Amino acid sequence: MNPYEPGELVTALVAHEPGAARRRETVRVVRSPGRVNLIGEHTDYNEGLVLPAAIDREIRLAYLPTADRRVELTRLDSGERLGFDLDDPYRSTGTWIDYAAATAAALAEASLATEGLRGVIASTLPENAGLSSSAAIELAVAWALLGDAADGIDRPTLAQICQRAENAFVGVQSGLMDQFSVSCALAGVALLLDCRSLEWRPVALPEGVELVVCHTGSQRRLEASEYNVRRAECEAAVEGLARLDPSVRSLRDVSPELLARGAATLDPVVARRAAHIVAENERVRTVVAAFEAGDLAAVGAAFHAGHVSLRDLFEISSPELDALVEIAESVPGVVAARMTGGGFGGCTVNLVRPEAIDAFTAAVLEQYPARTRLEPMVIPVAAAPGVSRIA
């Protein structure tokens, strides 16, 4: 039996929290998915467009509500048990529990009532993959801390609260995409999200292809400092370009023509960062239109251009990510490939015809270790719904 099925999770909770045996009927289980971004990288905190999908790799949290104000969570993969008091000020520990404690602090800041709990966490998300395990933890913990009240909270609003947890408390100045995907996703589709207006709509994935994620097996090097540097560089571009056009308040407002006119006034690194964001917003529109028209060649071209831009202009790819993309693009039946996520390691996202998945997997497993001396993971995934309770 899958050890992450609800019944097995409840049994695991009882093993770590014997008192749960007498209250099994009050134990609850929350599932919270990871996400893969199809196109639109680092555009979210620039008020741009993104096209993510939640995936059927997820975090599951089985928990027992308690009358005290204490939260204690045990990771089933390591047995590590960490916790915090809901009424204590947030204090960073530099460990995974920070995401749970930060979520509790952000919920309190939003004047939402929370309750203590004892829980166990299991995950089918690979570590250091850039598939938003942090956002999955935040949304799972939010649903657990809020109890029944979670059902009545607007999902985009809860996503913003969890983004606040990561920005203000953990200290990573990420955009809204990850939390929005985990909170609001729908089964079988991607979400086109406008990160300025928060307008969004489902976008059907093209027929005749499957989503396949490839993990580099390398340690992601996206520290808060690196992410925050990229954000600061984008803000510097906005400041410089606003001198030419005062209506510019984010890179979302910058046209290719304005950027061409103002690039010489910017630091060369800052100009490259802006060039990626301006073109990436257009690539999101291109991919959505190509999905809806069934134009897979256009999808492939946009993915390729996006990867090159992330490699050369935004400079967040890695030799391992580049190798995976090059291998993918050499396999017949692979429609599109690019790095996905924050960068500096992690995963690629690939659109592959079903009959080509075996050949694609074989090529990656044979060629990638020879090029990098690392062992990859090839993970077929499906677009999944957002966070929810399960029976």
C-alpha positions in Angstrom: 0.0 0.0 0.0 1.1 3.5 -0.7 2.5 4.8 2.6 1.1 8.2 1.8 -2.5 7.1 1.6 -4.7 8.8 4.3 -5.1 5.6 6.4 -1.4 5.0 6.5 -0.7 8.7 7.4 -3.1 8.4 10.3 -1.4 5.3 11.5 2.0 7.1 11.3 0.5 10.0 13.2 -0.6 7.7 16.0 2.9 6.2 16.2 4.4 9.7 16.7 1.4 11.1 18.8 -0.2 8.2 20.8 -3.0 10.5 21.9 -4.3 10.4 18.4 -5.3 6.8 18.8 -8.2 7.9 21.1 -9.2 10.6 18.7 -8.8 9.1 15.2 -12.1 10.5 14.1 -10.8 14.1 14.6 -7.6 13.5 12.6 -7.6 15.3 9.2 -5.4 15.0 6.1 -4.5 17.8 3.7 -2.9 17.4 0.3 -1.0 20.3 -1.2 0.6 19.9 -4.7 3.8 21.1 -6.1 3.8 23.1 -9.3 5.7 23.3 -12.6 5.8 26.6 -14.5 5.4 26.1 -18.2 6.5 29.6 -19.3 6.8 33.0 -17.6 9.9 32.8 -15.4 10.6 35.5 -12.9 7.8 37.6 -14.4 5.5 37.2 -11.4 7.3 39.7 -9.1 7.5 42.1 -12.2 3.7 42.2 -12.3 3.8 40.1 -15.5 2.2 36.9 -16.9 2.8 33.3 -15.9 1.5 29.9 -17.0 1.9 27.4 -14.2 0.2 24.1 -13.4 0.0 22.2 -10.2 1.2 18.6 -10.4 0.3 15.3 -8.9 3.4 15.2 -6.8 2.5 16.7 -3.4 2.9 17.1 0.3 0.4 15.4 2.6 -0.1 16.5 6.2 -2.1 14.4 8.6 -2.8 16.3 11.8 -4.7 16.3 15.1 -6.1 19.6 16.2 -5.2 20.5 19.8 -6.5 22.9 22.4 -3.1 24.3 23.2 -1.2 26.9 21.1 1.6 24.5 20.1 2.4 23.2 16.6 4.6 20.2 16.3 5.3 18.5 12.9 7.3 15.3 12.1 8.8 14.6 8.7 8.2 10.9 7.9 11.2 10.8 5.6 13.7 11.7 8.3 11.8 11.4 11.5 12.8 15.0 12.4 10.3 16.6 14.7 10.2 20.4 15.0 7.7 22.9 16.4 6.8 26.4 17.6 4.3 28.2 19.7 1.6 30.2 17.9 1.8 33.1 20.4 5.6 33.5 20.2 7.1 36.0 17.7 8.5 34.4 14.5 12.1 33.4 14.9 14.0 32.0 11.9 15.8 28.6 12.6 17.2 28.1 9.1 15.2 24.8 8.8 12.1 23.6 7.0 9.9 24.5 10.0 10.5 28.2 9.1 7.9 27.9 6.3 5.3 26.6 8.8 6.1 29.2 11.4 6.1 32.0 8.9 2.7 30.9 7.6 1.3 31.0 11.2 2.8 34.5 11.6 1.3 35.7 8.3 -2.2 34.3 9.3 -2.0 36.1 12.6 -1.0 39.3 10.9 -4.1 38.9 8.7 -6.2 38.5 11.9 -7.2 34.9 11.1 -7.7 32.6 14.0 -5.5 29.5 14.2 -5.4 26.4 16.4 -2.6 24.2 17.6 -1.9 20.8 16.1 0.3 17.7 16.0 1.1 16.4 12.6 3.1 14.3 10.3 4.3 15.4 6.8 5.0 13.1 3.9 6.1 14.2 0.4 6.3 12.8 -3.1 8.1 16.0 -4.3 11.8 15.5 -4.9 14.0 17.8 -2.8 15.8 20.8 -4.3 13.8 20.4 -7.5 12.3 23.9 -7.8 8.8 22.4 -7.8 7.5 24.7 -5.0 7.7 22.4 -2.1 7.9 25.6 0.1 4.6 26.9 -1.2 3.1 23.4 -0.8 4.2 23.4 2.9 2.8 26.9 3.4 -0.6 26.1 2.0 -0.9 22.7 3.7 0.0 24.3 7.0 -2.4 27.2 6.4 -5.3 24.8 5.8 -4.4 22.8 8.9 -4.0 25.9 11.2 -7.3 27.4 10.0 -9.3 24.2 10.4 -12.8 24.4 9.0 -12.4 28.1 8.4 -10.1 27.4 5.5 -13.0 26.4 3.3 -14.5 29.9 3.6 -11.4 31.9 2.7 -11.0 33.1 -0.9 -8.2 31.0 -2.4 -6.3 33.9 -4.1 -6.4 35.8 -0.8 -4.9 32.8 1.1 -2.2 32.5 -1.6 -1.3 36.2 -1.0 -1.1 35.5 2.8 1.3 32.6 2.2 3.3 34.7 -0.2 3.6 37.3 2.6 4.9 34.5 4.8 7.8 33.9 2.4 8.5 37.5 1.6 8.2 39.2 5.0 9.2 36.4 7.4 11.4 33.8 5.5 13.0 36.7 3.5 12.7 35.4 -0.1 11.2 38.1 -2.3 9.3 35.7 -4.5 6.3 36.6 -6.5 2.8 35.2 -6.2 3.0 32.4 -8.8 3.9 29.5 -6.5 1.4 30.1 -3.8 -1.3 30.9 -6.3 -0.7 27.7 -8.3 -0.8 25.6 -5.1 -4.0 27.3 -3.9 -6.0 27.8 -7.0 -5.0 25.1 -9.5 -7.6 23.0 -11.4 -7.1 19.4 -12.6 -6.0 18.9 -16.1 -5.2 22.5 -17.0 -2.6 25.3 -16.6 -3.5 28.7 -15.2 -2.8 31.9 -17.1 -2.3 34.4 -14.2 -1.9 38.2 -14.6 0.3 39.0 -11.6 -0.8 42.7 -11.6 -4.6 42.4 -11.8 -4.7 38.8 -10.4 -7.1 38.0 -13.2 -6.7 34.4 -14.3 -8.2 31.7 -16.4 -7.6 28.0 -17.1 -5.7 27.1 -20.2 -6.1 23.6 -21.6 -2.9 21.7 -22.3 -2.5 20.7 -25.9 -3.7 17.3 -27.0 -1.2 14.7 -27.9 1.5 15.6 -25.4 2.4 14.7 -21.8 4.2 16.7 -19.1 7.5 15.3 -18.0 9.7 16.8 -15.4 13.5 16.0 -15.3 15.4 16.7 -12.1 19.1 17.4 -12.6 20.1 15.7 -9.4 22.2 18.7 -8.5 21.8 20.8 -5.4 19.8 23.9 -6.1 21.9 27.0 -5.4 19.0 29.5 -5.4 19.5 31.1 -2.0 17.4 34.0 -0.8 20.3 36.4 -1.6 20.5 35.3 -5.3 16.8 35.5 -5.8 16.7 38.9 -4.1 19.5 40.2 -6.3 17.5 39.4 -9.4 14.6 41.2 -8.0 16.7 44.2 -7.1 18.2 44.3 -10.6 14.7 44.3 -12.1 13.7 47.2 -9.8 16.8 49.1 -10.9 15.7 48.7 -14.5 12.3 50.1 -13.7 13.9 53.1 -11.9 16.1 53.8 -14.9 13.4 53.4 -17.6 10.9 55.5 -15.6 13.1 58.5 -16.2 12.3 58.1 -19.9 8.6 57.2 -19.4 7.1 58.2 -16.0 4.2 55.8 -16.5 6.5 52.8 -16.0 6.0 51.3 -12.6 7.1 47.7 -13.3 8.8 45.9 -16.1 5.2 44.9 -17.2 4.9 48.4 -18.5 8.1 48.3 -20.7 7.7 47.8 -24.4 10.5 46.4 -26.5 10.7 49.8 -28.1 11.1 51.6 -24.8 13.7 49.1 -23.7 15.7 49.6 -26.9 15.6 53.3 -26.4 16.7 53.2 -22.8 19.0 50.2 -22.6 22.1 52.3 -23.1 21.3 54.3 -20.0 21.1 51.1 -17.8 23.9 49.1 -16.3 24.5 46.3 -18.9 23.6 43.5 -16.4 20.4 45.4 -15.5 19.6 45.8 -19.2 19.9 42.1 -19.8 17.6 41.3 -16.9 15.0 43.7 -18.3 15.3 42.2 -21.8 14.5 38.8 -20.4 11.4 39.9 -18.6 10.0 42.0 -21.5 10.4 39.2 -23.9 9.2 36.5 -21.5 5.8 38.2 -21.1 5.4 38.0 -24.8 6.4 34.3 -24.8 3.6 33.6 -22.3 1.1 35.1 -24.7 2.7 33.2 -27.6 2.5 29.8 -25.8 -1.1 30.3 -24.7 -2.2 31.1 -28.2 -0.2 28.2 -29.5 -1.8 25.8 -27.0 -5.2 27.0 -28.1 -4.4 26.6 -31.8 -2.6 23.3 -31.3 0.6 24.8 -32.8 3.2 22.6 -31.1 6.0 24.0 -33.3 5.4 27.4 -31.9 5.3 26.0 -28.4 8.7 24.4 -28.9 10.2 27.6 -30.3 9.0 29.6 -27.4 10.3 27.1 -24.8 13.7 27.1 -26.5 13.8 30.9 -26.7 12.8 31.1 -23.0 15.5 28.8 -21.9 18.2 30.6 -23.9 17.0 33.9 -22.3 17.2 32.4 -18.8 20.6 31.1 -19.6 22.1 34.2 -21.3 20.2 37.2 -20.1 18.8 36.3 -16.7 21.8 34.0 -16.0 20.0 31.5 -13.8 20.5 28.3 -15.7 23.3 25.8 -15.0 25.4 23.3 -17.0 23.2 20.5 -15.8 19.9 22.2 -16.8 21.5 23.1 -20.2 22.5 19.5 -20.7 19.0 18.2 -20.0 17.5 20.6 -22.5 20.0 19.7 -25.2 19.3 16.0 -24.7 15.6 16.6 -24.8 15.7 18.6 -28.0 17.7 15.8 -29.7 14.9 13.2 -29.1 12.2 12.8 -31.7 8.8 13.3 -30.2 9.9 15.9 -27.6 7.9 18.9 -28.5 9.3 21.4 -26.1 11.9 21.7 -23.3 13.3 24.3 -21.0 14.4 24.9 -17.4 11.6 25.7 -15.0 11.5 27.4 -11.6 13.8 29.8 -9.9 17.0 28.5 -11.4 20.5 27.5 -10.4 19.7 23.8 -10.5 16.4 22.0 -10.1 14.3 20.8 -13.0 13.4 21.1 -16.7 9.8 20.9 -18.0 9.2 18.9 -21.2 6.2 18.4 -23.4 6.6 14.9 -24.9 4.4 12.8 -27.2 3.2 9.7 -25.3 4.9 7.3 -27.7 8.2 9.1 -27.2 8.4 9.0 -23.4 10.3 5.8 -23.2 12.9 6.9 -25.7 13.2 10.3 -24.0 13.7 8.6 -20.6 16.3 6.3 -22.0 18.2 9.1 -23.6 18.3 11.1 -20.4 19.3 8.2 -18.3 22.1 7.2 -20.7 23.5 10.6 -21.8 23.0 12.8 -18.8 25.2 10.9 -16.3 28.0 10.7 -18.9 27.9 14.4 -19.3 27.5 15.5 -15.7 28.4 12.5 -13.4 25.0 13.0 -11.8 21.9 10.8 -11.7 18.8 12.4 -13.1 15.1 11.7 -12.3 12.6 11.5 -15.1 9.1 12.2 -13.7 6.0 12.1 -15.8 3.4 14.3 -14.1 -0.2 15.4 -14.6 -1.9 18.7 -14.0 -3.6 18.5 -10.6 -6.1 20.5 -8.5 -5.0 22.9 -5.7 -4.8 22.2 -2.0 -7.7 20.4 -0.4 -8.6 18.0 2.4 -8.9 14.3 1.6 -11.0 11.7 3.4 
